């Protein structure tokens, strides 16, 4: 279950029991471009073995978000 609450300042939020939330995604190069254009720091990793790309960043409230991209998007990343 994903429960998103808006309209509260970071100081009003309490930490939860999850480490992060993960989503399947497409468009690796475009996603990295969007993060860069908004000044959002991220960590992009390639999993050994299956080659899936994982992109981690923090949402505005400090929750860690993971986006998973197919291994065949690797070439698109180097073009971005």
ABEGO torsion letter per residue (X at the ends): XBBBBBGBBAAABBBBABABBBBBBBGAAAAAAAAAAAGBBBBBBBBBGAGBBBBBBBBAAGBBBBBBBBAAAAAAAAAX
